[in-house]
Amino acid sequence: MYLVVSKWEIRPGMEDEFAERSRRVRGVMAHVPGVEMIHGFKNEAGELVSIIGYTDEATHHHIVFDPLGPFVAAVERERLEEVATWISSEKGEETPS
């Protein structure tokens, strides 16, 4: 599985709005073929950390970077970047346990 761990900084006073908008984006992503899991948590700095597992790296690129794809459409429809700023992402193949 190809994992992507992204951090988002929630704009002050927009925590509830971000929670609702990001929930709807995750709902879309949960039904996209090739997305194997979605988890998230708020870290000690108050940032939202999103963990999404894709079948493989090519699937991730196809889903996330397609300008007509479901991820871009959901982020734009929910205007996610009005309530939070993407900070960074770490990506890589899951290691065997």
SEDRENVO-516934 format. One record per atom (N, C-alpha, C, CB): residue in one letter; x, z, y; atom name. Coordinates in steps of 0.001 Angstrom, whole numbers, plus 500000, padded with zeros to 6 digits. Atoms other than C-alpha are relative to their C-alpha. Last residue first. Glycine has a CB too. Example, Ala and Ser with C-alpha at 12.3 -4.5 7.8 and 13.67 -1.06 7.14 Angstrom:
2
<pt aa="S" x="499180" z="499940" y="498810" at="N"/>
<pt aa="S" x="513670" z="507140" y="498940" at="CA"/>
<pt aa="S" x="499230" z="500730" y="501090" at="C"/>
<pt aa="S" x="500414" z="498585" y="500462" at="CB"/>
<pt aa="A" x="500890" z="500000" y="498810" at="N"/>
<pt aa="A" x="512300" z="507800" y="495500" at="CA"/>
<pt aa="A" x="500900" z="500000" y="501200" at="C"/>
<pt aa="A" x="499008" z="501246" y="500027" at="CB"/>
This chain:
97
<pt aa="S" x="499930" z="498532" y="500012" at="N"/>
<pt aa="S" x="505504" z="509568" y="494462" at="CA"/>
<pt aa="S" x="500670" z="500507" y="498743" at="C"/>
<pt aa="S" x="498606" z="500606" y="500121" at="CB"/>
<pt aa="P" x="500559" z="499392" y="501215" at="N"/>
<pt aa="P" x="506283" z="505904" y="494996" at="CA"/>
<pt aa="P" x="500138" z="501512" y="500039" at="C"/>
<pt aa="P" x="500692" z="499443" y="498747" at="CB"/>
<pt aa="T" x="498979" z="499745" y="501007" at="N"/>
<pt aa="T" x="506923" z="504946" y="498627" at="CA"/>
<pt aa="T" x="499365" z="500630" y="498761" at="C"/>
<pt aa="T" x="501110" z="500915" y="500567" at="CB"/>
<pt aa="E" x="500078" z="498679" y="500583" at="N"/>
<pt aa="E" x="504165" z="503412" y="500720" at="CA"/>
<pt aa="E" x="501086" z="500147" y="498931" at="C"/>
<pt aa="E" x="498597" z="500254" y="499404" at="CB"/>
<pt aa="E" x="500564" z="499914" y="501344" at="N"/>
<pt aa="E" x="505302" z="500246" y="502423" at="CA"/>
<pt aa="E" x="500022" z="501439" y="499527" at="C"/>
<pt aa="E" x="500769" z="499099" y="499019" at="CB"/>
<pt aa="G" x="499149" z="500208" y="501151" at="N"/>
<pt aa="G" x="505956" z="500511" y="506129" at="CA"/>
<pt aa="G" x="499249" z="500109" y="498691" at="C"/>
<pt aa="G" x="501122" z="500976" y="500017" at="CB"/>
<pt aa="K" x="500570" z="500804" y="501068" at="N"/>
<pt aa="K" x="504679" z="500907" y="509653" at="CA"/>
<pt aa="K" x="500969" z="499910" y="498833" at="C"/>
<pt aa="K" x="499645" z="498601" y="500508" at="CB"/>
<pt aa="E" x="498989" z="500065" y="501047" at="N"/>
<pt aa="E" x="505145" z="503328" y="512548" at="CA"/>
<pt aa="E" x="499360" z="499285" y="498829" at="C"/>
<pt aa="E" x="500530" z="501430" y="499593" at="CB"/>
<pt aa="S" x="500373" z="500071" y="501419" at="N"/>
<pt aa="S" x="502937" z="502739" y="515571" at="CA"/>
<pt aa="S" x="501266" z="499971" y="499145" at="C"/>
<pt aa="S" x="499116" z="498743" y="499715" at="CB"/>
<pt aa="S" x="499047" z="500622" y="500917" at="N"/>
<pt aa="S" x="503236" z="503657" y="519230" at="CA"/>
<pt aa="S" x="499412" z="499935" y="498602" at="C"/>
<pt aa="S" x="501332" z="500772" y="499986" at="CB"/>
<pt aa="I" x="498636" z="499567" y="499718" at="N"/>
<pt aa="I" x="501490" z="504967" y="522333" at="CA"/>
<pt aa="I" x="500998" z="499251" y="499129" at="C"/>
<pt aa="I" x="500139" z="501508" y="499783" at="CB"/>
<pt aa="W" x="499183" z="500078" y="501198" at="N"/>
<pt aa="W" x="498064" z="503285" y="522442" at="CA"/>
<pt aa="W" x="501432" z="500350" y="500376" at="C"/>
<pt aa="W" x="499916" z="498587" y="499347" at="CB"/>
<pt aa="T" x="498882" z="500934" y="499917" at="N"/>
<pt aa="T" x="496236" z="504481" y="525528" at="CA"/>
<pt aa="T" x="500783" z="500057" y="498701" at="C"/>
<pt aa="T" x="500917" z="500324" y="501213" at="CB"/>
<pt aa="A" x="498741" z="499563" y="500617" at="N"/>
<pt aa="A" x="492823" z="506098" y="525405" at="CA"/>
<pt aa="A" x="501041" z="498903" y="500142" at="C"/>
<pt aa="A" x="499794" z="500363" y="498503" at="CB"/>
<pt aa="V" x="500016" z="498553" y="500204" at="N"/>
<pt aa="V" x="489400" z="506013" y="527083" at="CA"/>
<pt aa="V" x="501268" z="500539" y="499354" at="C"/>
<pt aa="V" x="498823" z="500374" y="499159" at="CB"/>
<pt aa="E" x="500480" z="499345" y="498784" at="N"/>
<pt aa="E" x="489272" z="502545" y="528633" at="CA"/>
<pt aa="E" x="500124" z="501520" y="499893" at="C"/>
<pt aa="E" x="498543" z="499607" y="500277" at="CB"/>
<pt aa="E" x="498882" z="499786" y="499090" at="N"/>
<pt aa="E" x="491485" z="501223" y="525819" at="CA"/>
<pt aa="E" x="499564" z="500520" y="501371" at="C"/>
<pt aa="E" x="500765" z="498717" y="500169" at="CB"/>
<pt aa="L" x="499211" z="498841" y="500388" at="N"/>
<pt aa="L" x="488676" z="501740" y="523325" at="CA"/>
<pt aa="L" x="501110" z="500306" y="501004" at="C"/>
<pt aa="L" x="500596" z="499782" y="498627" at="CB"/>
<pt aa="R" x="499186" z="499742" y="498799" at="N"/>
<pt aa="R" x="486354" z="499307" y="525068" at="CA"/>
<pt aa="R" x="500872" z="501244" y="499791" at="C"/>
<pt aa="R" x="499090" z="500184" y="501254" at="CB"/>
<pt aa="E" x="500085" z="498565" y="499709" at="N"/>
<pt aa="E" x="484028" z="499623" y="522045" at="CA"/>
<pt aa="E" x="500787" z="500386" y="501247" at="C"/>
<pt aa="E" x="500504" z="500802" y="498814" at="CB"/>
<pt aa="R" x="501423" z="499637" y="499876" at="N"/>
<pt aa="R" x="483453" z="495847" y="521923" at="CA"/>
<pt aa="R" x="499839" z="501461" y="500414" at="C"/>
<pt aa="R" x="499261" z="499749" y="498670" at="CB"/>
<pt aa="E" x="500527" z="500550" y="498749" at="N"/>
<pt aa="E" x="487144" z="495150" y="522612" at="CA"/>
<pt aa="E" x="498543" z="500416" y="500223" at="C"/>
<pt aa="E" x="500114" z="498469" y="499996" at="CB"/>
<pt aa="V" x="499317" z="499312" y="498892" at="N"/>
<pt aa="V" x="488405" z="497507" y="519913" at="CA"/>
<pt aa="V" x="499464" z="499501" y="501343" at="C"/>
<pt aa="V" x="501539" z="499781" y="499920" at="CB"/>
<pt aa="A" x="500514" z="498624" y="499912" at="N"/>
<pt aa="A" x="485790" z="496200" y="517455" at="CA"/>
<pt aa="A" x="500625" z="500754" y="501168" at="C"/>
<pt aa="A" x="500268" z="500756" y="498692" at="CB"/>
<pt aa="A" x="501397" z="500021" y="499547" at="N"/>
<pt aa="A" x="486563" z="492519" y="518141" at="CA"/>
<pt aa="A" x="499457" z="501418" y="500180" at="C"/>
<pt aa="A" x="499124" z="499224" y="498998" at="CB"/>
<pt aa="V" x="499988" z="500351" y="498574" at="N"/>
<pt aa="V" x="490325" z="493061" y="517897" at="CA"/>
<pt aa="V" x="498577" z="500022" y="500547" at="C"/>
<pt aa="V" x="500647" z="498602" y="500222" at="CB"/>
<pt aa="F" x="499368" z="498899" y="499262" at="N"/>
<pt aa="F" x="489895" z="494839" y="514565" at="CA"/>
<pt aa="F" x="499957" z="499729" y="501499" at="C"/>
<pt aa="F" x="501461" z="500201" y="499537" at="CB"/>
<pt aa="P" x="500872" z="498826" y="499834" at="N"/>
<pt aa="P" x="487324" z="492407" y="513122" at="CA"/>
<pt aa="P" x="500621" z="501138" y="500804" at="C"/>
<pt aa="P" x="499607" z="500519" y="498657" at="CB"/>
<pt aa="G" x="500244" z="499151" y="501147" at="N"/>
<pt aa="G" x="489345" z="489230" y="513682" at="CA"/>
<pt aa="G" x="499200" z="501254" y="500323" at="C"/>
<pt aa="G" x="501293" z="500386" y="499391" at="CB"/>
<pt aa="L" x="501424" z="500144" y="500310" at="N"/>
<pt aa="L" x="489095" z="486579" y="516385" at="CA"/>
<pt aa="L" x="499585" z="500919" y="498847" at="C"/>
<pt aa="L" x="499677" z="498539" y="499650" at="CB"/>
<pt aa="P" x="500780" z="499774" y="498780" at="N"/>
<pt aa="P" x="492430" z="487481" y="517992" at="CA"/>
<pt aa="P" x="498495" z="499861" y="499791" at="C"/>
<pt aa="P" x="500442" z="499040" y="501067" at="CB"/>
<pt aa="D" x="500868" z="501161" y="499850" at="N"/>
<pt aa="D" x="493933" z="487840" y="514483" at="CA"/>
<pt aa="D" x="499123" z="500227" y="501233" at="C"/>
<pt aa="D" x="499128" z="499764" y="498710" at="CB"/>
<pt aa="F" x="499498" z="500910" y="498970" at="N"/>
<pt aa="F" x="496666" z="490450" y="514963" at="CA"/>
<pt aa="F" x="499192" z="498718" y="500151" at="C"/>
<pt aa="F" x="501411" z="499647" y="499699" at="CB"/>
<pt aa="V" x="499763" z="499396" y="498683" at="N"/>
<pt aa="V" x="495082" z="493409" y="513203" at="CA"/>
<pt aa="V" x="500368" z="498990" y="501078" at="C"/>
<pt aa="V" x="501090" z="501023" y="499895" at="CB"/>
<pt aa="I" x="501136" z="499226" y="499468" at="N"/>
<pt aa="I" x="493444" z="491883" y="510125" at="CA"/>
<pt aa="I" x="500226" z="500404" y="501453" at="C"/>
<pt aa="I" x="499762" z="501253" y="499146" at="CB"/>
<pt aa="H" x="501183" z="500856" y="499911" at="N"/>
<pt aa="H" x="495956" z="489123" y="509300" at="CA"/>
<pt aa="H" x="498835" z="500740" y="500660" at="C"/>
<pt aa="H" x="499591" z="499508" y="498602" at="CB"/>
<pt aa="H" x="499803" z="500954" y="498912" at="N"/>
<pt aa="H" x="498950" z="491304" y="510110" at="CA"/>
<pt aa="H" x="498766" z="499126" y="500192" at="C"/>
<pt aa="H" x="501226" z="499125" y="499727" at="CB"/>
<pt aa="H" x="499991" z="499279" y="498716" at="N"/>
<pt aa="H" x="497671" z="494136" y="507932" at="CA"/>
<pt aa="H" x="500111" z="499018" y="501160" at="C"/>
<pt aa="H" x="501168" z="501017" y="500050" at="CB"/>
<pt aa="T" x="501396" z="499668" y="499733" at="N"/>
<pt aa="T" x="496883" z="491726" y="505076" at="CA"/>
<pt aa="T" x="499871" z="500739" y="501323" at="C"/>
<pt aa="T" x="499416" z="500845" y="498861" at="CB"/>
<pt aa="A" x="500653" z="501237" y="499563" at="N"/>
<pt aa="A" x="500417" z="490318" y="505256" at="CA"/>
<pt aa="A" x="498527" z="500245" y="500338" at="C"/>
<pt aa="A" x="500119" z="498919" y="498909" at="CB"/>
<pt aa="E" x="499650" z="500292" y="498613" at="N"/>
<pt aa="E" x="501863" z="493839" y="505112" at="CA"/>
<pt aa="E" x="499298" z="498750" y="500525" at="C"/>
<pt aa="E" x="501500" z="499835" y="500129" at="CB"/>
<pt aa="D" x="498595" z="500381" y="499826" at="N"/>
<pt aa="D" x="500019" z="494786" y="501937" at="CA"/>
<pt aa="D" x="500244" z="499639" y="501465" at="C"/>
<pt aa="D" x="500377" z="498804" y="499065" at="CB"/>
<pt aa="T" x="499526" z="500476" y="501290" at="N"/>
<pt aa="T" x="496719" z="496187" y="500638" at="CA"/>
<pt aa="T" x="501487" z="499661" y="500063" at="C"/>
<pt aa="T" x="499194" z="498777" y="499553" at="CB"/>
<pt aa="Y" x="500402" z="501374" y="500289" at="N"/>
<pt aa="Y" x="496265" z="498072" y="503896" at="CA"/>
<pt aa="Y" x="500567" z="499601" y="498639" at="C"/>
<pt aa="Y" x="500488" z="499020" y="501120" at="CB"/>
<pt aa="G" x="499310" z="500634" y="501114" at="N"/>
<pt aa="G" x="496399" z="501809" y="504527" at="CA"/>
<pt aa="G" x="499407" z="498634" y="499717" at="C"/>
<pt aa="G" x="499931" z="500878" y="498752" at="CB"/>
<pt aa="I" x="500790" z="501012" y="500697" at="N"/>
<pt aa="I" x="495397" z="503155" y="507916" at="CA"/>
<pt aa="I" x="500869" z="499371" y="498924" at="C"/>
<pt aa="I" x="499461" z="498916" y="500987" at="CB"/>
<pt aa="I" x="499261" z="500472" y="501169" at="N"/>
<pt aa="I" x="496661" z="506398" y="509438" at="CA"/>
<pt aa="I" x="499089" z="499021" y="499262" at="C"/>
<pt aa="I" x="500450" z="501200" y="499063" at="CB"/>
<pt aa="S" x="500819" z="500791" y="500912" at="N"/>
<pt aa="S" x="495490" z="507219" y="512970" at="CA"/>
<pt aa="S" x="500886" z="499490" y="498872" at="C"/>
<pt aa="S" x="499305" z="498819" y="500744" at="CB"/>
<pt aa="V" x="499146" z="500721" y="500931" at="N"/>
<pt aa="V" x="497111" z="509976" y="515014" at="CA"/>
<pt aa="V" x="499090" z="499338" y="498983" at="C"/>
<pt aa="V" x="501046" z="500949" y="499308" at="CB"/>
<pt aa="L" x="500659" z="500348" y="501244" at="N"/>
<pt aa="L" x="495094" z="511105" y="518025" at="CA"/>
<pt aa="L" x="500987" z="499194" y="499163" at="C"/>
<pt aa="L" x="498677" z="499200" y="500255" at="CB"/>
<pt aa="E" x="500134" z="501432" y="500255" at="N"/>
<pt aa="E" x="497242" z="512776" y="520638" at="CA"/>
<pt aa="E" x="499213" z="499796" y="498707" at="C"/>
<pt aa="E" x="501398" z="499313" y="499915" at="CB"/>
<pt aa="G" x="501323" z="500453" y="499595" at="N"/>
<pt aa="G" x="496622" z="516377" y="521689" at="CA"/>
<pt aa="G" x="499784" z="498509" y="499819" at="C"/>
<pt aa="G" x="499765" z="500358" y="501421" at="CB"/>
<pt aa="A" x="499918" z="500488" y="498620" at="N"/>
<pt aa="A" x="500324" z="517273" y="521626" at="CA"/>
<pt aa="A" x="498645" z="499515" y="500516" at="C"/>
<pt aa="A" x="501022" z="498871" y="500097" at="CB"/>
<pt aa="E" x="499791" z="498852" y="499104" at="N"/>
<pt aa="E" x="499807" z="519421" y="518511" at="CA"/>
<pt aa="E" x="500046" z="499591" y="501470" at="C"/>
<pt aa="E" x="501290" z="500719" y="499632" at="CB"/>
<pt aa="N" x="498754" z="499244" y="500163" at="N"/>
<pt aa="N" x="498367" z="516433" y="516629" at="CA"/>
<pt aa="N" x="500127" z="501107" y="501047" at="C"/>
<pt aa="N" x="501206" z="499058" y="500089" at="CB"/>
<pt aa="K" x="499454" z="499738" y="498668" at="N"/>
<pt aa="K" x="494739" z="515264" y="516444" at="CA"/>
<pt aa="K" x="501246" z="500850" y="499795" at="C"/>
<pt aa="K" x="498945" z="500722" y="500946" at="CB"/>
<pt aa="F" x="499971" z="498599" y="499596" at="N"/>
<pt aa="F" x="493916" z="513798" y="513050" at="CA"/>
<pt aa="F" x="500543" z="500081" y="501417" at="C"/>
<pt aa="F" x="500860" z="500857" y="499022" at="CB"/>
<pt aa="G" x="499527" z="499704" y="498660" at="N"/>
<pt aa="G" x="493099" z="510508" y="511418" at="CA"/>
<pt aa="G" x="499993" z="501488" y="500251" at="C"/>
<pt aa="G" x="499155" z="499290" y="501036" at="CB"/>
<pt aa="H" x="500019" z="498569" y="499694" at="N"/>
<pt aa="H" x="492465" z="508915" y="508071" at="CA"/>
<pt aa="H" x="500487" z="500184" y="501429" at="C"/>
<pt aa="H" x="500885" z="500816" y="498993" at="CB"/>
<pt aa="I" x="499878" z="499676" y="498572" at="N"/>
<pt aa="I" x="491597" z="505401" y="506946" at="CA"/>
<pt aa="I" x="499906" z="501512" y="500131" at="C"/>
<pt aa="I" x="498887" z="499278" y="500866" at="CB"/>
<pt aa="M" x="500331" z="498635" y="499573" at="N"/>
<pt aa="M" x="491999" z="503970" y="503453" at="CA"/>
<pt aa="M" x="500222" z="500144" y="501490" at="C"/>
<pt aa="M" x="500842" z="501040" y="499232" at="CB"/>
<pt aa="E" x="500159" z="499116" y="501157" at="N"/>
<pt aa="E" x="492253" z="500734" y="501475" at="CA"/>
<pt aa="E" x="499666" z="501440" y="500373" at="C"/>
<pt aa="E" x="501254" z="499983" y="499180" at="CB"/>
<pt aa="V" x="499783" z="498658" y="499457" at="N"/>
<pt aa="V" x="491734" z="498117" y="504180" at="CA"/>
<pt aa="V" x="499671" z="500978" y="498872" at="C"/>
<pt aa="V" x="499110" z="500273" y="501300" at="CB"/>
<pt aa="G" x="498567" z="499813" y="499792" at="N"/>
<pt aa="G" x="492168" z="494757" y="502433" at="CA"/>
<pt aa="G" x="500344" z="501326" y="500645" at="C"/>
<pt aa="G" x="500539" z="498892" y="500839" at="CB"/>
<pt aa="P" x="499213" z="500177" y="501223" at="N"/>
<pt aa="P" x="488525" z="493721" y="502716" at="CA"/>
<pt aa="P" x="501500" z="500086" y="500307" at="C"/>
<pt aa="P" x="499666" z="498643" y="499334" at="CB"/>
<pt aa="V" x="499227" z="501239" y="499989" at="N"/>
<pt aa="V" x="487110" z="495104" y="505986" at="CA"/>
<pt aa="V" x="500781" z="499896" y="498684" at="C"/>
<pt aa="V" x="500967" z="499950" y="501234" at="CB"/>
<pt aa="H" x="500688" z="501022" y="500785" at="N"/>
<pt aa="H" x="484402" z="497727" y="505454" at="CA"/>
<pt aa="H" x="500742" z="498669" y="499955" at="C"/>
<pt aa="H" x="498626" z="499783" y="500554" at="CB"/>
<pt aa="A" x="500208" z="499497" y="501366" at="N"/>
<pt aa="A" x="486415" z="500779" y="506551" at="CA"/>
<pt aa="A" x="499343" z="498960" y="499105" at="C"/>
<pt aa="A" x="499147" z="501263" y="500027" at="CB"/>
<pt aa="M" x="498794" z="500215" y="500804" at="N"/>
<pt aa="M" x="487597" z="498820" y="509604" at="CA"/>
<pt aa="M" x="499817" z="500434" y="498544" at="C"/>
<pt aa="M" x="501169" z="500752" y="500612" at="CB"/>
<pt aa="V" x="499828" z="501436" y="500222" at="N"/>
<pt aa="V" x="484104" z="498644" y="511068" at="CA"/>
<pt aa="V" x="501158" z="499766" y="499040" at="C"/>
<pt aa="V" x="500246" z="499256" y="501340" at="CB"/>
<pt aa="G" x="501106" z="500431" y="500845" at="N"/>
<pt aa="G" x="483512" z="502358" y="510609" at="CA"/>
<pt aa="G" x="500061" z="498515" y="499692" at="C"/>
<pt aa="G" x="498685" z="500328" y="500660" at="CB"/>
<pt aa="R" x="499633" z="499665" y="501384" at="N"/>
<pt aa="R" x="486967" z="503096" y="512014" at="CA"/>
<pt aa="R" x="498910" z="499575" y="499025" at="C"/>
<pt aa="R" x="500266" z="501507" y="499863" at="CB"/>
<pt aa="V" x="498957" z="500953" y="500393" at="N"/>
<pt aa="V" x="485979" z="501227" y="515193" at="CA"/>
<pt aa="V" x="500419" z="500264" y="498556" at="C"/>
<pt aa="V" x="501228" z="500098" y="500950" at="CB"/>
<pt aa="R" x="500650" z="501294" y="500243" at="N"/>
<pt aa="R" x="482723" z="503226" y="515388" at="CA"/>
<pt aa="R" x="501021" z="498936" y="499595" at="C"/>
<pt aa="R" x="499233" z="499543" y="501253" at="CB"/>
<pt aa="R" x="500769" z="499868" y="501239" at="N"/>
<pt aa="R" x="484570" z="506520" y="514965" at="CA"/>
<pt aa="R" x="499335" z="498667" y="499661" at="C"/>
<pt aa="R" x="498933" z="501124" y="500127" at="CB"/>
<pt aa="S" x="499052" z="500210" y="501102" at="N"/>
<pt aa="S" x="487065" z="505394" y="517637" at="CA"/>
<pt aa="S" x="499299" z="500146" y="498651" at="C"/>
<pt aa="S" x="501177" z="500997" y="500098" at="CB"/>
<pt aa="R" x="499597" z="501409" y="500049" at="N"/>
<pt aa="R" x="484214" z="504997" y="520120" at="CA"/>
<pt aa="R" x="500935" z="499732" y="498830" at="C"/>
<pt aa="R" x="500676" z="499592" y="501311" at="CB"/>
<pt aa="E" x="501136" z="500846" y="500389" at="N"/>
<pt aa="E" x="482670" z="508369" y="519325" at="CA"/>
<pt aa="E" x="500410" z="498539" y="499870" at="C"/>
<pt aa="E" x="498865" z="500131" y="501018" at="CB"/>
<pt aa="A" x="500381" z="499653" y="501378" at="N"/>
<pt aa="A" x="485927" z="510355" y="519351" at="CA"/>
<pt aa="A" x="498871" z="499091" y="499521" at="C"/>
<pt aa="A" x="499566" z="501489" y="499905" at="CB"/>
<pt aa="F" x="499043" z="500631" y="500904" at="N"/>
<pt aa="F" x="487079" z="508518" y="522485" at="CA"/>
<pt aa="F" x="499627" z="500274" y="498550" at="C"/>
<pt aa="F" x="501424" z="500498" y="500285" at="CB"/>
<pt aa="E" x="500261" z="501437" y="499962" at="N"/>
<pt aa="E" x="483890" z="509499" y="524311" at="CA"/>
<pt aa="E" x="500954" z="499257" y="499069" at="C"/>
<pt aa="E" x="500133" z="499465" y="501436" at="CB"/>
<pt aa="D" x="501235" z="500260" y="500740" at="N"/>
<pt aa="D" x="484259" z="513109" y="523231" at="CA"/>
<pt aa="D" x="499689" z="498509" y="499942" at="C"/>
<pt aa="D" x="498832" z="500751" y="500637" at="CB"/>
<pt aa="E" x="499848" z="499671" y="501413" at="N"/>
<pt aa="E" x="487912" z="513292" y="524300" at="CA"/>
<pt aa="E" x="498753" z="499661" y="499187" at="C"/>
<pt aa="E" x="500326" z="501469" y="499847" at="CB"/>
<pt aa="M" x="500627" z="501076" y="500778" at="N"/>
<pt aa="M" x="487465" z="511458" y="527605" at="CA"/>
<pt aa="M" x="500026" z="500272" y="498495" at="C"/>
<pt aa="M" x="500698" z="498679" y="500288" at="CB"/>
<pt aa="G" x="501442" z="499980" y="499842" at="N"/>
<pt aa="G" x="488094" z="514367" y="529982" at="CA"/>
<pt aa="G" x="499260" z="498964" y="499171" at="C"/>
<pt aa="G" x="499667" z="499807" y="501418" at="CB"/>
<pt aa="P" x="500624" z="498700" y="499712" at="N"/>
<pt aa="P" x="491777" z="513578" y="530203" at="CA"/>
<pt aa="P" x="498500" z="499869" y="500242" at="C"/>
<pt aa="P" x="500663" z="500645" y="501216" at="CB"/>
<pt aa="R" x="500037" z="499720" y="498567" at="N"/>
<pt aa="R" x="492650" z="510182" y="528685" at="CA"/>
<pt aa="R" x="499276" z="501319" y="500259" at="C"/>
<pt aa="R" x="499311" z="498846" y="500764" at="CB"/>
<pt aa="I" x="501368" z="499988" y="499498" at="N"/>
<pt aa="I" x="493354" z="510289" y="524964" at="CA"/>
<pt aa="I" x="500026" z="500364" y="501485" at="C"/>
<pt aa="I" x="499113" z="501002" y="499192" at="CB"/>
<pt aa="E" x="500152" z="498926" y="499020" at="N"/>
<pt aa="E" x="496902" z="509340" y="524043" at="CA"/>
<pt aa="E" x="498603" z="499890" y="500595" at="C"/>
<pt aa="E" x="501104" z="499924" y="501119" at="CB"/>
<pt aa="W" x="500759" z="500335" y="498805" at="N"/>
<pt aa="W" x="496901" z="507253" y="520875" at="CA"/>
<pt aa="W" x="499936" z="501223" y="500902" at="C"/>
<pt aa="W" x="498576" z="499503" y="499637" at="CB"/>
<pt aa="K" x="500323" z="498888" y="499103" at="N"/>
<pt aa="K" x="499414" z="507420" y="518034" at="CA"/>
<pt aa="K" x="499319" z="499460" y="501246" at="C"/>
<pt aa="K" x="501275" z="500802" y="500378" at="CB"/>
<pt aa="S" x="500022" z="500279" y="498560" at="N"/>
<pt aa="S" x="499507" z="504926" y="515182" at="CA"/>
<pt aa="S" x="499637" z="501248" y="500777" at="C"/>
<pt aa="S" x="499012" z="498872" y="500324" at="CB"/>
<pt aa="V" x="500293" z="498719" y="499360" at="N"/>
<pt aa="V" x="500527" z="505356" y="511545" at="CA"/>
<pt aa="V" x="500127" z="499778" y="501504" at="C"/>
<pt aa="V" x="500970" z="501152" y="499494" at="CB"/>
<pt aa="V" x="499768" z="500071" y="498563" at="N"/>
<pt aa="V" x="500365" z="502076" y="509637" at="CA"/>
<pt aa="V" x="499532" z="501321" y="500601" at="C"/>
<pt aa="V" x="499253" z="498773" y="500651" at="CB"/>
<pt aa="L" x="500556" z="498967" y="499127" at="N"/>
<pt aa="L" x="500713" z="502138" y="505864" at="CA"/>
<pt aa="L" x="500376" z="499764" y="501456" at="C"/>
<pt aa="L" x="500478" z="501378" y="499558" at="CB"/>
<pt aa="Y" x="499279" z="500081" y="498735" at="N"/>
<pt aa="Y" x="501200" z="499181" y="503518" at="CA"/>
<pt aa="Y" x="499318" z="500952" y="500978" at="C"/>
<pt aa="Y" x="500030" z="498524" y="500558" at="CB"/>
<pt aa="M" x="500857" z="500000" y="498822" at="N"/>
<pt aa="M" x="500000" z="500000" y="500000" at="CA"/>
<pt aa="M" x="500900" z="500000" y="501238" at="C"/>
<pt aa="M" x="499026" z="501236" y="500000" at="CB"/>
